[in-house]
């Protein structure tokens, strides 16, 4: 069975060197590496003698040095991103991309700007203004698009007027937790997490908190969240309760919202924050208008 752990280029080249020197190699990993890089293992081992050493280690003798050279040349071709190499093999999801990106907007610069972060942590903000003191990460695109509604929601989450100047950040759902974005987050003094009040949103906040090298995090939710949850028709499952308990236990920013989800057994999507709750909606006057 092919292992789920990817064999990298350096490891594979090392296996070829050991084969050339008739030294022991881990046979399952050799076969996995050949499969990952789109090479036929039979072309390499055809006519070779196999000697078992111990466990999964074997020695092959009599392998053609010309074939080893051909494989070394094929494996040695490396592009700027491992994702490109794996895409050529139809296996791109097993490799990370070469960078990450954030979309940023705020009250002063409402038109969205793109910020790029490469694998070395270099930030290219392009035409974006310098970062604000605070940032609000939104999980879902609709909340990012409705800048007015999202900024109006922040006081309901207990945030002061200084948060009206915050950068609103979007990174395609849970991609916002990509570790490559860490340098961009470190530019801020504190960060609000406007995530879904559901097990997925709690997990995202926990992921960021566990990174340990970010500014203070706040899981944002309106003060009437418990009423909103109680009115929800979406119920959490038993297994999700166990996950919630773990995230709440180890990540203080998750404790309040996670506790309300746990208590009510319900969850929501954050787009519903853009709808007035029954308790805050205006009542009709006596004329019915």
MARVO-847805 format. One line per field, with one value per residue: x, y, z of N, C-alpha, C, O in turn; residue in one letter. Coordinates in pm, whole numbers. Layout:
% residues N
n_X: [X_...];
n_Y: [Y_...];
n_Z: [Z_...];
ca_X: [X_...];
ca_Y: [Y_...];
ca_Z: [Z_...];
c_X: [X_...];
c_Y: [Y_...];
c_Z: [Z_...];
o_X: [X_...];
o_Y: [Y_...];
o_Z: [Z_...];
type: [A_...];
//
This chain:
% residues 289
n_X: [85_50_220_86_250_446_720_1008_1202_1479_1507_1438_1641_1849_1783_1831_2106_2191_2099_2266_2509_2463_2351_2141_1795_1477_1221_930_911_1073_926_696_802_877_624_508_662_598_724_805_844_920_1080_1316_1395_1400_1543_1718_1875_1728_1782_1680_1721_1652_1343_1185_1395_1596_1841_1934_2093_2280_2141_2087_2320_2276_1998_1959_2088_1917_1681_1770_1817_1557_1422_1567_1490_1368_1117_1018_828_723_464_418_574_441_192_236_236_-20_-83_-110_-227_-86_122_253_156_349_322_104_-207_-381_-688_-760_-942_-1072_-1230_-1114_-988_-1178_-1188_-1103_-776_-486_-267_39_222_524_696_916_835_822_652_441_274_178_-31_-166_-257_-50_-56_-331_-373_-524_-690_-959_-1046_-1242_-1439_-1616_-1703_-1923_-1954_-1720_-1758_-1973_-1894_-1990_-2196_-2046_-1867_-2056_-2142_-1940_-1944_-2158_-2035_-1893_-1674_-1469_-1482_-1238_-1196_-1329_-1152_-1013_-836_-1004_-988_-967_-943_-1029_-1212_-1121_-859_-741_-602_-357_-18_172_76_135_342_207_-10_125_181_-12_-166_-370_-616_-933_-1150_-1383_-1559_-1755_-2000_-1963_-1855_-1646_-1559_-1471_-1262_-1086_-1014_-886_-672_-523_-465_-310_-79_79_246_121_-58_-282_-587_-937_-1241_-1504_-1843_-2188_-2364_-2607_-2583_-2651_-2930_-2967_-2849_-3019_-3248_-3175_-3189_-2997_-2816_-2557_-2341_-2270_-1996_-1887_-1927_-1734_-1501_-1537_-1514_-1245_-1115_-1208_-1095_-820_-778_-827_-952_-1154_-1337_-1575_-1766_-1758_-1858_-2123_-2223_-2192_-2365_-2622_-2638_-2654_-2568_-2445_-2413_-2191_-2292_-2551_-2531_-2566_-2830_-3092_-3155_-3449_-3485_-3376_-3487_-3699_-4020_-4352_-4566_-4872_-5048_-4980_-4798];
n_Y: [-120_223_475_751_961_1186_1121_1305_1488_1490_1265_1060_1078_1005_736_633_668_488_250_243_200_-43_-67_-110_-33_112_-77_-42_239_309_210_365_622_604_578_826_1006_940_724_398_125_-126_-83_-7_-217_-443_-749_-728_-856_-949_-902_-971_-784_-688_-636_-388_-343_-385_-517_-443_-582_-556_-366_-163_85_286_316_405_652_776_792_953_1191_1250_1283_1488_1725_2024_2250_2595_2572_2304_2227_2255_2052_1826_1863_1799_1530_1474_1503_1725_1812_1705_1866_2176_2511_2787_3018_3250_3434_3731_3909_4246_4509_4824_5088_5327_5257_5124_4968_4641_4511_4321_4122_3962_3680_3517_3193_3238_3424_3685_3987_4125_4398_4544_4785_4835_5014_5100_4858_4857_4920_4718_4412_4240_3921_3768_3483_3410_3501_3674_3836_3977_4119_4283_4544_4768_4653_4468_4631_4769_4567_4523_4686_4554_4326_4395_4559_4852_5197_5231_5008_5049_5138_4920_4674_4468_4135_3874_3536_3317_3121_2850_2865_3081_3011_2927_2868_3024_3279_3392_3600_3824_3852_3911_4177_4321_4466_4351_4096_4032_3756_3682_3440_3153_3065_2779_2430_2421_2691_2734_2552_2670_2908_2794_2671_2894_3010_2811_2833_3020_3243_3479_3798_3901_3720_3745_3587_3681_3768_3857_4012_3892_3626_3378_3374_3378_3134_2958_2982_2864_2604_2424_2155_2033_1744_1444_1371_1615_1762_1657_1742_2018_2051_1989_2197_2423_2379_2405_2647_2959_3185_3057_2973_3109_3141_2879_2752_2842_2725_2461_2451_2510_2328_2393_2550_2811_3002_3268_3462_3506_3698_3932_3967_4115_4016_3862_3988_4236_4350_4600_4669_4666_4959_5056_5082_4891_4935];
n_Z: [0_-83_93_281_332_165_-56_-89_-338_-279_-112_-291_-486_-320_-275_-531_-551_-354_-468_-689_-562_-456_-200_96_55_145_45_6_9_-203_-419_-387_-431_-700_-815_-739_-890_-1142_-1272_-1402_-1203_-1283_-1506_-1392_-1223_-1373_-1443_-1232_-931_-626_-282_37_332_605_776_591_424_137_-94_-419_-693_-998_-1143_-1425_-1494_-1676_-1678_-1417_-1436_-1620_-1470_-1264_-1397_-1479_-1235_-1133_-1253_-1159_-1073_-1001_-806_-598_-640_-911_-1021_-915_-1027_-1292_-1269_-1209_-943_-778_-538_-335_-275_-155_-242_-379_-235_-59_-39_58_65_107_259_375_568_485_248_49_-183_-271_-206_-297_-112_-117_1_11_14_170_349_270_224_-15_-67_-275_-412_-183_114_403_671_903_1261_1367_1276_1114_1053_814_755_548_213_158_385_370_133_201_330_475_631_779_925_1074_1236_1420_1666_1790_1859_2075_2033_2034_1903_1771_1620_1386_1203_1126_926_699_639_399_302_141_284_497_416_518_741_659_716_590_585_824_867_761_936_1168_1155_1281_1576_1725_1657_1525_1493_1273_1237_1128_1369_1440_1447_1256_1235_1497_1503_1317_1450_1671_1540_1454_1703_1825_1685_1811_1767_1706_1716_1992_1981_1907_1920_1738_1792_1786_2065_2109_2043_2161_2151_1876_1809_1944_1794_1562_1310_1271_1382_1596_1582_1777_1768_1695_1925_2093_1963_1985_2264_2301_2155_2296_2544_2509_2380_2474_2330_2196_2380_2477_2256_2163_2389_2393_2161_2234_2453_2345_2144_1881_1564_1340_1031_947_775_854_1046_920_911_1089_1421_1575_1822_1792_1574_1427_1559_1419_1404_1570_1364_1196_998];
ca_X: [0_127_213_28_356_511_865_1054_1301_1610_1501_1437_1777_1930_1756_1900_2250_2209_2085_2389_2616_2413_2327_2000_1696_1343_1152_800_930_1128_814_611_868_864_484_486_731_551_820_765_944_968_1188_1438_1433_1398_1668_1800_1861_1678_1825_1616_1817_1569_1220_1152_1519_1643_1953_1920_2219_2264_2058_2159_2361_2216_1862_1970_2120_1797_1589_1827_1794_1413_1385_1644_1428_1291_1060_1021_735_694_328_426_624_338_82_272_208_-159_-84_-73_-279_10_233_210_181_471_293_-35_-254_-491_-757_-771_-1012_-1108_-1315_-1037_-956_-1281_-1167_-1014_-637_-429_-136_103_327_589_737_1020_774_828_519_428_143_137_-83_-240_-206_15_-156_-389_-330_-606_-746_-1070_-1047_-1375_-1430_-1699_-1689_-2034_-1925_-1612_-1815_-2059_-1806_-2072_-2262_-1947_-1821_-2168_-2155_-1832_-1987_-2242_-1943_-1824_-1552_-1475_-1480_-1108_-1202_-1385_-1038_-943_-832_-1089_-907_-1035_-847_-1095_-1252_-1020_-724_-688_-515_-230_93_249_20_175_407_108_-86_212_188_-121_-158_-467_-693_-1065_-1183_-1526_-1576_-1884_-2014_-1986_-1731_-1539_-1506_-1395_-1137_-998_-960_-793_-552_-446_-416_-206_45_156_331_33_-111_-401_-701_-1070_-1345_-1609_-1982_-2278_-2402_-2728_-2554_-2721_-3066_-2956_-2824_-3139_-3346_-3122_-3236_-2878_-2778_-2426_-2341_-2198_-1851_-1851_-1921_-1602_-1402_-1557_-1460_-1100_-1073_-1237_-1005_-681_-770_-918_-1039_-1267_-1416_-1709_-1854_-1766_-1945_-2263_-2258_-2202_-2483_-2746_-2635_-2685_-2464_-2489_-2312_-2174_-2373_-2675_-2509_-2610_-2975_-3128_-3220_-3584_-3485_-3330_-3564_-3800_-4158_-4444_-4646_-5008_-5122_-4937_-4705];
ca_Y: [0_346_556_885_1060_1204_1109_1424_1469_1457_1126_972_1079_925_595_597_656_361_142_244_145_-172_-56_-135_73_71_-114_24_381_317_192_483_735_585_607_970_1080_895_631_259_56_-242_-41_4_-341_-556_-824_-711_-957_-890_-969_-913_-760_-696_-556_-352_-309_-482_-478_-484_-584_-576_-264_-91_221_380_343_490_787_832_827_1066_1310_1280_1331_1609_1845_2086_2382_2691_2528_2161_2208_2241_1917_1729_1881_1724_1390_1463_1483_1856_1837_1654_1961_2312_2616_2862_3137_3265_3569_3788_4024_4343_4635_4893_5205_5429_5203_5021_4876_4532_4505_4188_4114_3833_3637_3400_3087_3291_3518_3821_4042_4220_4459_4611_4921_4845_5108_5033_4789_4927_4862_4601_4342_4148_3815_3713_3351_3396_3611_3770_3932_4063_4207_4381_4617_4850_4566_4407_4733_4798_4454_4518_4729_4450_4223_4450_4628_4997_5271_5220_4895_5092_5161_4793_4608_4350_4039_3754_3444_3197_3023_2806_2892_3192_2956_2887_2919_3122_3412_3437_3733_3929_3870_3966_4323_4384_4467_4249_4043_3976_3644_3677_3308_3090_3006_2637_2357_2459_2822_2716_2484_2767_2995_2713_2653_3018_3029_2713_2875_3075_3358_3581_3895_3851_3686_3754_3525_3781_3726_3957_3983_3809_3500_3262_3375_3339_2990_2887_2985_2793_2467_2343_2087_1970_1600_1402_1380_1757_1805_1617_1832_2150_2047_1994_2331_2516_2350_2446_2778_3052_3266_2975_2923_3168_3102_2733_2715_2867_2620_2337_2460_2506_2217_2451_2632_2906_3058_3409_3551_3539_3817_4047_3974_4156_3911_3901_4074_4371_4403_4700_4619_4757_5042_5006_5081_4774_4976];
ca_Z: [0_-92_215_263_349_36_-68_-160_-444_-222_-68_-408_-541_-228_-301_-655_-519_-282_-566_-770_-478_-408_-57_128_39_190_-79_-14_-21_-339_-511_-374_-497_-845_-849_-725_-994_-1272_-1332_-1392_-1124_-1359_-1596_-1313_-1155_-1467_-1451_-1111_-827_-501_-158_155_442_726_769_453_354_38_-181_-559_-767_-1141_-1208_-1530_-1455_-1771_-1632_-1297_-1483_-1681_-1361_-1189_-1479_-1477_-1102_-1103_-1310_-1052_-1105_-891_-702_-599_-689_-1056_-1047_-884_-1122_-1411_-1240_-1170_-798_-725_-403_-238_-262_-121_-340_-349_-156_-16_-63_135_8_216_237_499_548_413_116_36_-296_-225_-248_-279_-46_-143_93_-49_107_259_441_216_199_-125_-49_-397_-395_-57_214_517_754_1019_1388_1398_1160_1134_952_790_694_429_118_164_491_320_33_268_421_565_727_868_1018_1165_1328_1519_1800_1848_1910_2190_1995_2043_1776_1703_1528_1258_1114_1108_796_687_564_349_241_87_385_593_366_597_844_597_797_513_610_957_868_737_1059_1272_1140_1355_1722_1767_1544_1550_1405_1244_1177_1154_1502_1421_1476_1163_1274_1622_1468_1252_1555_1748_1458_1461_1840_1853_1618_1922_1735_1649_1814_2062_1897_1967_1838_1738_1777_1846_2204_2114_1973_2217_2097_1736_1805_1990_1685_1445_1285_1242_1506_1592_1607_1898_1744_1693_2065_2146_1904_2047_2399_2292_2114_2405_2655_2484_2317_2540_2244_2147_2493_2492_2146_2165_2500_2354_2065_2311_2539_2268_2049_1750_1503_1238_942_983_692_925_1127_842_928_1225_1498_1618_1940_1758_1461_1465_1561_1348_1495_1592_1236_1122_895];
c_X: [89_109_150_135_439_662_915_1167_1437_1615_1512_1576_1871_1909_1829_2049_2278_2194_2211_2505_2581_2407_2178_1913_1562_1254_1017_814_989_1015_718_670_858_724_459_544_700_645_776_874_1001_1081_1322_1487_1435_1536_1757_1775_1825_1725_1761_1719_1745_1452_1189_1276_1561_1764_1924_2057_2191_2174_2143_2193_2302_2074_1865_2000_1997_1697_1639_1803_1647_1371_1450_1586_1334_1244_1062_932_716_555_328_472_513_218_109_244_63_-178_-59_-119_-188_129_177_237_298_447_147_-77_-372_-557_-792_-854_-1040_-1189_-1245_-1006_-1054_-1261_-1067_-876_-583_-290_-81_211_391_637_845_966_780_689_526_286_95_92_-162_-175_-133_-90_-205_-336_-401_-658_-864_-1066_-1190_-1360_-1500_-1699_-1799_-2009_-1812_-1668_-1901_-1978_-1886_-2137_-2166_-1895_-1930_-2186_-2053_-1871_-2077_-2159_-1861_-1697_-1572_-1464_-1348_-1107_-1267_-1276_-963_-939_-924_-1018_-991_-933_-908_-1119_-1139_-877_-659_-595_-381_-114_176_199_62_244_309_26_-3_229_87_-102_-255_-557_-827_-1095_-1334_-1551_-1717_-1888_-2057_-1855_-1615_-1476_-1424_-1260_-1038_-934_-857_-662_-462_-386_-300_-74_137_239_250_-8_-232_-518_-831_-1169_-1468_-1747_-2070_-2325_-2523_-2708_-2634_-2866_-3066_-2935_-2950_-3244_-3301_-3182_-3119_-2821_-2639_-2438_-2257_-2047_-1803_-1845_-1784_-1493_-1413_-1492_-1308_-1052_-1095_-1136_-867_-667_-870_-1003_-1162_-1370_-1559_-1804_-1869_-1860_-2092_-2311_-2281_-2332_-2613_-2754_-2664_-2564_-2523_-2377_-2309_-2252_-2502_-2656_-2556_-2762_-3003_-3196_-3359_-3585_-3444_-3408_-3669_-3939_-4247_-4523_-4791_-5089_-5087_-4838_-4562];
c_Y: [125_428_691_993_1067_1187_1230_1390_1426_1311_1031_965_1000_776_549_581_525_241_129_179_8_-175_-78_-11_22_46_-47_172_402_306_312_602_724_621_758_1049_1027_802_487_180_-64_-207_-36_-133_-463_-621_-812_-826_-889_-972_-898_-900_-775_-601_-520_-315_-422_-426_-531_-478_-609_-478_-188_51_325_415_432_634_855_876_948_1196_1350_1340_1465_1735_1905_2224_2471_2648_2377_2131_2186_2101_1814_1742_1804_1575_1368_1449_1614_1879_1780_1748_2100_2406_2701_2988_3138_3410_3604_3896_4117_4462_4697_5016_5311_5388_5089_4925_4768_4537_4364_4200_3973_3806_3512_3303_3132_3394_3662_3868_4143_4276_4534_4754_4938_4945_5032_4969_4876_4863_4731_4540_4257_4048_3766_3581_3346_3521_3715_3877_4027_4164_4316_4455_4699_4765_4504_4508_4768_4688_4460_4574_4627_4336_4275_4525_4779_5064_5261_5106_4932_5120_5033_4750_4486_4254_3919_3666_3314_3091_2983_2819_3006_3141_2908_2950_3023_3265_3470_3574_3847_3957_3937_4117_4396_4375_4366_4214_3991_3867_3639_3550_3257_3041_2859_2563_2393_2593_2814_2650_2581_2859_2920_2694_2776_3037_2934_2747_2946_3198_3470_3681_3835_3832_3699_3687_3615_3719_3832_3914_3892_3673_3383_3258_3333_3188_2911_2880_2908_2653_2372_2287_2024_1822_1567_1415_1524_1814_1774_1708_1971_2155_2057_2135_2433_2501_2410_2585_2874_3138_3190_2947_2978_3119_2950_2684_2734_2762_2489_2335_2443_2384_2261_2525_2714_2931_3209_3505_3591_3660_3943_4061_4018_4041_3957_3999_4217_4432_4502_4638_4715_4841_4991_5003_4961_4806_4962];
c_Z: [0_35_183_276_221_45_-146_-258_-389_-175_-186_-471_-452_-249_-428_-633_-446_-374_-651_-695_-419_-254_-29_108_93_68_-97_-52_-160_-441_-506_-447_-648_-891_-845_-842_-1134_-1345_-1308_-1321_-1197_-1453_-1523_-1266_-1248_-1477_-1328_-1013_-695_-383_-40_267_575_710_624_370_261_-35_-320_-625_-914_-1210_-1310_-1484_-1549_-1729_-1508_-1338_-1545_-1573_-1284_-1267_-1475_-1344_-1073_-1160_-1206_-1093_-981_-775_-711_-653_-840_-1092_-1026_-978_-1251_-1395_-1199_-1021_-725_-581_-296_-218_-233_-236_-290_-266_-115_-40_26_51_124_171_373_466_464_270_86_-80_-254_-289_-219_-216_-66_-40_32_59_203_357_395_179_85_-119_-172_-371_-266_37_324_607_869_1148_1417_1268_1204_1020_937_714_559_343_132_271_450_220_94_374_522_672_826_969_1119_1269_1442_1656_1869_1905_2028_2159_1994_1907_1701_1601_1395_1156_1080_961_802_592_521_278_194_194_477_541_444_706_788_674_723_538_744_955_845_863_1169_1262_1229_1506_1784_1649_1593_1448_1387_1164_1202_1298_1488_1447_1384_1199_1401_1592_1403_1355_1639_1672_1465_1600_1871_1786_1717_1893_1668_1757_1886_1966_1975_1872_1847_1716_1840_1983_2213_2048_2029_2168_1951_1723_1843_1879_1562_1433_1261_1373_1491_1627_1730_1881_1743_1834_2124_2092_1965_2185_2396_2256_2225_2518_2631_2423_2381_2447_2194_2255_2496_2383_2141_2274_2467_2254_2139_2393_2460_2176_1906_1694_1390_1138_963_894_762_1017_1053_843_1071_1296_1542_1734_1909_1643_1510_1460_1486_1446_1496_1461_1151_1012_941];
o_X: [188_-4_161_112_494_725_869_1220_1502_1715_1586_1623_1964_2004_1884_2112_2377_2267_2257_2589_2658_2450_2096_1953_1536_1217_989_739_958_1009_666_599_833_706_396_484_766_646_715_986_1116_1169_1427_1607_1469_1633_1860_1667_1883_1711_1783_1794_1776_1459_1169_1263_1562_1787_1894_2128_2092_2132_2257_2105_2279_2032_1784_1943_1974_1637_1562_1771_1615_1295_1397_1628_1233_1322_1102_958_693_530_248_417_493_150_17_229_26_-276_7_-57_-210_225_70_329_341_543_76_8_-451_-490_-846_-838_-1034_-1214_-1308_-998_-1018_-1310_-958_-861_-629_-207_-149_282_323_621_865_1040_747_615_606_191_-17_167_-219_-53_-153_-201_-130_-262_-346_-667_-868_-1080_-1253_-1279_-1449_-1696_-1772_-2041_-1810_-1630_-1903_-1993_-1854_-2135_-2199_-1880_-1901_-2239_-2079_-1834_-2074_-2207_-1771_-1619_-1679_-1440_-1346_-1029_-1261_-1302_-860_-1027_-922_-990_-1074_-847_-844_-1054_-1070_-783_-538_-515_-300_-112_244_272_30_208_325_-4_-56_286_98_-31_-223_-571_-833_-1068_-1406_-1564_-1790_-1792_-2170_-1752_-1500_-1354_-1320_-1158_-918_-814_-752_-554_-341_-270_-203_31_259_299_302_5_-280_-545_-836_-1178_-1530_-1764_-2030_-2327_-2541_-2804_-2680_-2920_-3155_-2996_-2982_-3319_-3378_-3220_-3139_-2783_-2607_-2533_-2182_-1979_-1690_-1766_-1726_-1403_-1312_-1424_-1249_-959_-1011_-1097_-803_-555_-988_-1119_-1262_-1480_-1654_-1910_-1979_-1933_-2176_-2425_-2377_-2399_-2703_-2863_-2696_-2470_-2636_-2263_-2411_-2275_-2557_-2755_-2583_-2817_-2944_-3284_-3385_-3675_-3472_-3397_-3720_-3971_-4222_-4544_-4824_-5187_-5151_-4796_-4469];
o_Y: [133_449_740_1106_967_1232_1254_1279_1337_1242_932_857_935_698_439_492_458_143_18_112_-49_-270_-65_101_-98_140_3_223_500_383_355_675_824_687_813_1146_1064_799_457_168_-102_-289_-58_-161_-574_-557_-878_-886_-787_-1095_-779_-994_-867_-500_-609_-262_-539_-305_-649_-378_-673_-501_-153_126_439_530_524_727_974_982_1035_1299_1468_1437_1546_1845_1844_2305_2429_2682_2325_2023_2108_2037_1725_1643_1750_1503_1258_1389_1615_1957_1805_1712_2136_2386_2689_3057_3039_3498_3518_3966_4074_4511_4629_5046_5377_5472_4972_4812_4800_4564_4298_4279_3875_3897_3414_3327_3069_3447_3753_3797_4236_4211_4584_4835_5044_4960_4911_5021_4957_4764_4642_4606_4207_4085_3726_3569_3285_3633_3834_3994_4143_4281_4430_4431_4699_4801_4489_4475_4793_4712_4407_4513_4614_4258_4206_4554_4828_4997_5280_5107_4854_5126_5037_4785_4410_4289_3869_3715_3210_2986_3069_2787_3025_3218_2853_3071_3103_3361_3585_3660_3955_4072_4010_4179_4516_4287_4304_4292_3915_3885_3595_3552_3310_2981_2821_2628_2395_2607_2880_2688_2575_2886_2975_2700_2764_3075_2974_2696_2935_3254_3545_3652_3729_3917_3669_3725_3625_3630_3892_3795_3823_3612_3298_3149_3260_3122_2810_2783_2888_2592_2253_2363_1969_1781_1651_1466_1552_1904_1856_1748_2035_2252_2125_2187_2520_2599_2460_2637_2872_3163_3251_2900_2902_3064_2898_2587_2653_2716_2416_2233_2370_2342_2179_2558_2691_2889_3270_3619_3698_3720_4046_4155_3964_3976_4077_4084_4309_4552_4489_4562_4835_4799_4893_4929_4932_4716_4993];
o_Z: [72_80_70_235_176_141_-258_-259_-445_-195_-181_-506_-501_-242_-431_-690_-475_-361_-680_-755_-343_-189_-120_139_89_-2_-206_-135_-227_-538_-609_-516_-716_-994_-936_-888_-1232_-1468_-1205_-1373_-1175_-1478_-1582_-1269_-1205_-1516_-1321_-1012_-658_-381_-19_295_651_641_541_259_299_-37_-338_-612_-950_-1324_-1281_-1442_-1509_-1742_-1496_-1282_-1526_-1583_-1244_-1207_-1469_-1341_-997_-1122_-1170_-1142_-872_-660_-820_-705_-892_-1182_-1110_-1006_-1312_-1493_-1159_-975_-621_-509_-177_-150_-279_-315_-176_-231_-133_-58_64_-25_225_59_475_349_381_181_97_-76_-206_-408_-126_-262_-35_2_4_178_307_440_471_109_88_-161_-174_-316_-242_38_338_619_924_1143_1482_1165_1316_904_1035_622_465_394_118_251_491_221_46_494_641_790_944_1087_1235_1378_1550_1756_1991_1988_2076_2250_1957_1807_1579_1506_1300_1036_1013_883_899_477_597_205_206_195_531_614_438_760_862_696_787_514_775_1037_902_893_1252_1352_1250_1556_1885_1555_1690_1330_1478_1041_1286_1346_1518_1467_1426_1195_1413_1649_1431_1349_1673_1731_1480_1613_1935_1825_1707_1985_1586_1876_1846_1881_2094_1755_1953_1634_1940_2015_2313_2001_1953_2145_1906_1639_1780_1870_1468_1532_1235_1462_1386_1694_1780_1970_1784_1861_2195_2166_1993_2219_2480_2318_2247_2581_2724_2413_2345_2480_2154_2225_2514_2413_2118_2255_2506_2260_2112_2403_2503_2136_1820_1766_1348_1158_993_934_735_1060_1114_784_1165_1240_1545_1744_1986_1616_1621_1368_1487_1560_1429_1451_1050_939_866];
type: [X_X_X_X_X_X_X_X_X_X_X_X_X_X_X_X_X_X_X_X_X_X_X_X_X_X_X_X_X_X_X_X_X_X_X_X_X_X_X_X_X_X_X_X_X_X_X_X_X_X_X_X_X_X_X_X_X_X_X_X_X_X_X_X_X_X_X_X_X_X_X_X_X_X_X_X_X_X_X_X_X_X_X_X_X_X_X_X_X_X_X_X_X_X_X_X_X_X_X_X_X_X_X_X_X_X_X_X_X_X_X_X_X_X_X_X_X_X_X_X_X_X_X_X_X_X_X_X_X_X_X_X_X_X_X_X_X_X_X_X_X_X_X_X_X_X_X_X_X_X_X_X_X_X_X_X_X_X_X_X_X_X_X_X_X_X_X_X_X_X_X_X_X_X_X_X_X_X_X_X_X_X_X_X_X_X_X_X_X_X_X_X_X_X_X_X_X_X_X_X_X_X_X_X_X_X_X_X_X_X_X_X_X_X_X_X_X_X_X_X_X_X_X_X_X_X_X_X_X_X_X_X_X_X_X_X_X_X_X_X_X_X_X_X_X_X_X_X_X_X_X_X_X_X_X_X_X_X_X_X_X_X_X_X_X_X_X_X_X_X_X_X_X_X_X_X_X_X_X_X_X_X_X_X_X_X_X_X_X];
//
